[in-house]
Amino acid sequence: MTPEILARIATARAARDLSDLARQTVAAIAQPSSPAERIEQARLLRKLAGDVVDLVVLAEALSGTSWEEIANALRRLDPDTVEGEFAQDVADWSSMPEAALARGAEGFEALDAWYARHREDPDPELPTPVADLLNPRRSPRPGR
């Protein structure tokens, strides 16, 4: 288990949570609620989307992607500023003990089961996309 793989698993969890909340938001559109409740739900969606982006950036940084490439992908001009925003997280995740990495990955099978339940025809036909992260012989290194 590496910090990069754990960050990718965390990304999958955050994406699952975002998807579930988005689906709930669609269902709630016709239900009576206050403007404050609708706005709060939308704010939470935005926050979760930001969390997904941050976790993807973290995983890419942990994989060795350059800060210039990351900054370009984020449509940001200054790689040094982007690096500064993520430096502490990268350091924290990089120094995580093996036991903590393993604990952080526990329950990853539930993500594969969730994907199987929600997969639609245009989605990739991957029976175990998260488990594949843990078995490099079954899946090439993500993004490479």
HELIX and SHEET records of a PDB file:
HELIX    1   1 PRO A    3  ALA A   28  1                                  26    
HELIX    2   2 PRO A   35  SER A   63  1                                  29    
HELIX    3   3 TRP A   67  ALA A   73  1                                   7    
HELIX    4   4 PRO A   79  SER A   94  1                                  16    
HELIX    5   5 GLU A   98  ALA A  105  1                                   8    
HELIX    6   6 PHE A  108  HIS A  118  1                                  11    
HELIX    7   7 PRO A  129  LEU A  134  1                                   6    
END                                                                             
